Amino acid sequence: MEKPTKELMEEYFITKDIFKRNQILKYLLLNLPSDAKEFFFKSFKKERYLDMKLSAVRGYSAYADEKEVDVLMTKMLDLLKRRPSHTPYDYSEYESMRSVFLMPYLINEYDYECFHAFNKQLEEQYNAMPDCFKNIYTLNEKGELITIRDPKEVSASWDAFHAANNKKKQDATS
C-alpha cells in the first residue's frame, strides 16, 4: 500500500468493501503507525465480524494498557458467547481468530487474562462444531490466508453433513 497512513485510515472508514477494510487493517497492524490508537479503537466499534474486531484489538493493544484492552475484550467475549445462537458453524471467524495472527499472538505478546478467557471460550465453541467445519484454513503471522484442507474435500464433507441432518429431520417428521 503506497498511500500515507492518514489517508489509509480515512479510506478505511469510508469504504464499504470488507475485503479492502481488512487489508487496510492488516497493513496498519503490521506497521503500527505512532498515531493509530484511536484508529484501532474506532475500528473495533465499526466492525461487526469478530475476527476483524479482534484484529482491531490486536492493533489497539500495542498502544493501550491492560485495563483499556479488557473493556474491549469483555465486549468481545459477550459477542462470542452469543455467536452460536445465530451462526452455529461460524468456522470462518473461528479459524481466523485461532490463527497465529490473532489469539496466539495476543496471548504470547501480552499474556492478559482477558485474552486467556476469550481464547478458552473460543476453543470451547470451536470444539463443539462438527469436524467438517474445522481446520479449513488459517492465517500466517502476516495475516495471509493458508488453506489447510482441499476445497473439494471440504465441500464434500459439508454436503455429507447437511444430507445427514436433512435425513434426521425427515425421519423425525415421519
C-alpha positions in Angstrom: 0.0 0.0 0.0 1.5 3.2 -1.2 -0.8 5.7 0.4 0.1 7.7 3.5 -1.1 6.3 6.8 -3.6 9.1 7.5 -5.1 8.6 4.0 -5.4 4.9 4.6 -7.2 5.5 7.9 -9.7 7.8 6.3 -10.2 5.3 3.4 -10.9 2.5 5.9 -13.8 4.4 7.4 -15.2 5.5 4.1 -15.2 2.2 2.2 -17.9 -0.4 2.5 -15.7 -3.1 0.9 -15.0 -5.5 3.7 -12.0 -7.1 1.9 -10.4 -3.6 1.4 -11.0 -2.6 5.0 -9.5 -5.9 6.2 -6.4 -5.3 4.0 -6.0 -1.7 5.4 -6.5 -3.0 9.0 -3.8 -5.7 8.5 -1.4 -3.3 6.9 -1.8 -0.9 9.8 -1.5 -3.7 12.3 1.8 -4.9 10.8 3.2 -1.3 10.6 1.7 0.2 13.8 2.0 3.9 13.0 2.5 6.1 16.1 -0.8 7.8 15.9 -3.1 4.8 15.4 -4.5 4.1 18.9 -7.8 6.0 18.1 -8.0 4.4 14.7 -7.9 0.9 16.2 -10.4 1.8 18.8 -12.9 3.2 16.2 -12.2 0.1 14.0 -13.3 -2.1 16.9 -16.5 -0.2 17.2 -17.1 -0.2 13.4 -16.7 -3.9 12.6 -19.4 -6.5 13.1 -17.2 -9.5 12.3 -15.5 -10.9 15.3 -12.2 -11.6 13.5 -12.0 -8.1 12.3 -12.9 -6.7 15.7 -10.1 -8.9 17.2 -7.7 -7.6 14.6 -8.6 -4.1 15.8 -8.0 -5.2 19.4 -4.5 -6.5 18.3 -3.7 -3.1 17.0 -5.2 -1.3 20.0 -3.2 -3.5 22.4 0.0 -2.0 21.0 -1.0 1.4 22.4 -3.4 0.7 25.3 -2.8 -0.7 28.8 -4.4 -3.9 30.0 -7.4 -2.2 31.6 -8.3 -0.4 28.3 -7.9 -3.7 26.4 -10.0 -5.6 29.0 -13.0 -3.3 28.3 -13.0 -4.3 24.6 -12.3 -8.0 25.3 -15.3 -8.1 27.7 -17.5 -6.9 24.8 -15.8 -9.5 22.5 -16.4 -12.3 24.9 -20.1 -11.4 25.2 -20.4 -11.3 21.4 -18.5 -14.6 21.1 -20.8 -16.3 23.6 -23.9 -15.2 21.6 -22.5 -16.2 18.2 -23.6 -19.9 18.2 -27.3 -18.9 18.7 -27.4 -17.3 15.2 -24.3 -18.7 13.5 -23.7 -22.2 14.9 -21.0 -23.1 12.4 -19.0 -19.9 12.3 -15.9 -21.6 11.1 -14.6 -18.6 9.1 -14.3 -16.3 12.1 -13.2 -19.1 14.4 -10.4 -20.2 12.0 -9.1 -16.6 11.7 -9.3 -15.8 15.4 -7.5 -19.1 16.3 -4.7 -18.4 13.8 -1.2 -17.4 14.8 -2.1 -13.9 13.6 -4.6 -13.3 16.3 -5.2 -15.2 19.6 -1.8 -16.9 19.9 -0.1 -13.6 19.1 -2.1 -11.7 21.7 -1.6 -14.3 24.4 2.2 -14.6 23.7 2.7 -10.8 23.3 0.6 -9.5 26.2 -0.5 -12.5 28.3 -3.5 -10.6 29.6 -6.2 -12.6 31.5 -8.9 -11.2 29.2 -7.1 -12.9 26.2 -6.9 -16.2 28.0 -10.6 -16.1 28.9 -11.6 -15.2 25.4 -9.4 -18.0 24.0 -10.9 -20.5 26.3 -14.4 -19.7 25.2 -13.3 -19.6 21.5 -11.8 -23.1 21.8 -14.9 -24.4 23.5 -17.1 -23.2 20.7 -14.7 -24.3 18.0 -14.5 -27.8 19.5 -18.3 -28.0 19.7 -18.6 -27.7 16.0 -18.8 -30.8 13.7 -15.4 -31.8 12.4 -16.4 -30.9 8.8 -16.3 -27.2 9.8 -12.8 -27.4 11.3 -9.2 -27.0 10.0 -10.2 -25.5 6.7 -7.8 -22.6 6.7 -5.6 -20.4 8.9 -3.7 -17.1 8.7 0.0 -16.9 9.0 2.0 -14.3 11.0 1.3 -11.7 8.4 -2.4 -12.4 8.3 -2.2 -14.1 4.9 -4.7 -17.0 4.2 -3.3 -20.5 4.2 -5.6 -23.3 3.0 -5.3 -26.4 5.2 -7.9 -28.7 3.6 -8.7 -29.2 -0.1 -11.8 -27.1 -1.0 -13.3 -30.1 -2.8 -12.9 -32.3 0.3 -14.4 -29.5 2.4 -17.4 -29.2 0.1 -18.0 -32.9 0.1 -17.8 -33.1 3.9 -20.4 -30.2 4.1 -22.7 -31.9 1.7 -22.5 -35.2 3.7 -23.2 -33.3 6.9 -26.2 -31.5 5.5 -27.6 -34.7 3.9 -27.3 -36.5 7.2 -29.1 -33.6 9.0 -31.8 -33.5 6.4 -32.3 -37.2 6.8 -32.6 -36.9 10.6 -35.2 -34.1 10.1 -37.2 -36.3 7.6 -37.0 -39.3 9.9 -38.2 -37.2 12.8 -41.3 -36.0 10.9 -42.2 -39.4 9.6 
